[in-house]
Amino acid sequence: QVQLVESGGGLVQAGGSVRLSCAASGRTFITYAMGWFRQAPGKEREFVAAISRSSGVTYYAASVKGRFTSSRDNAKNMVYLQMNSLKTEDTAVYYCAATNKAWGSALTTIIPYDSWGQGTQVTVSS
């Protein structure tokens, strides 16, 4: 497993942008696909975005496609989530997660991920 620490959350107005960062420990970062999930109060944790090990393939939830972009820097053990055109419904705690047990569309499900960060709050005001 890897240890993950998110940063970059905060309060932003609707229509604004925020970039989340996730720092991973360990020398095997490139063997992990990375995902972003979020959980709003009273709701289940849901998939937001995922990126393959080589950054060649990304996946997005329909609700964020075209607004959010996930990227990673394997040399720095970092993964990012650029969030643009934010809406009030994007308000949630955002988590990064890692898995070395899944590929392809399985990355859009929560089950394969076994390393999680502590989460960072993103609040979008109207």
N, C-alpha and C positions, 0 to 999 in steps of 0.2 A: 504494500500500500504506500501511497504518498500522503504527505501532509499538505493541506491546502489552506491558504489564507486569502480571503477576499478583501478588497478595499475599493473605495471610490463612490460608495453610495451617498445619499444625502437628499436634501429637499430641492426640487426643481419645479418650475412652472410648466404647465401643459404647453406642448410645442417645443420644449427645450430638449437639451441633450445631456447625457451622462455617459462616462466611460467607466465600466467596472474592470478591475484587474484581479487576477487570481495568481498568487505565487505558489509554486509547487516545490517541495523539497525532493531530494533524491536524484540519483544519476540516471534513472531509467525513465525520465519524463517522456521521452519520445515513444516509449512503448505503450503509453496511455492515450486513449481517446478522451476528450474532455467534453463535458456538458455543462449547460447552465439551466437551472431550474428556479422556480419562484413559488412562493407561498404567501397568499394574501390571508388576512384574518378570517377564520371560519371556513377556509377552503383547503382543499388538498394541494399538495405540492404538484406543480405541473411543469412539463417540459417547455423550455424556451428555445434553446439552441444547442447544437453539438458540432464539434469539429474533429475531423479525423487526425490520426497521428502525424501525418505529413502535411496537414493543412490543405490537402487537395480537395477535400469534400466537406461541405457544411450542410447542416440541416436546421430548419427553423419551424417553429410553430406557426400556423396560419395567422395567428393574431399579431405576430411581430414581423412576419416576412416583409421585406422591403423597408423596414424601419430599423431593425437591429442587425448588427454584423458581428460575427465572432471571428477572432483571429488568434494566432498563437505564435510565440517566438521560442522555438525549442532550444536555442542557444542560451536563453535567459530563464528557461523554465517558467514561462509566463503564458497566460491565456487572458484574452480580453473580450469584453462585450461592449461594443459601441451601440448606444441606444439613442436614436434620434426620433423626433416628432412624438415625444412622449405624451401619453394620455393618462388621465386620472386612473383608468383601470389597470395601468401598469404598476400601480403602487403595490409593493410586496417586499418581502425579504427575498433577496436573490442569493442563490447558492451555486458555487461551482462544484463539480464532481468529476471523478476520474474512474475509468475502467480500463482494464487490459483483457477483458473477457468478451468483448462484443465488437462487432463491426457492422457497417452499413446501417440500415434503417433501425436495427435494434438499439442504436444509440439514442433514439428518440423516446425510449421508454426508461423508466426509473430503475427497473429491476437490476440491470447489469452493473450499476455504479456502486462501488463499495468504499470509496473514499470521498468524504464530503468536507467542505469548509464550514465555518461557523455561521456564514451568512452575513449579508450587508443590506441594510434597509434603504430602499428607494421610495421616496414619497413624492408623488406628482400632484401639485396643487392646481386648482382651476383658476 
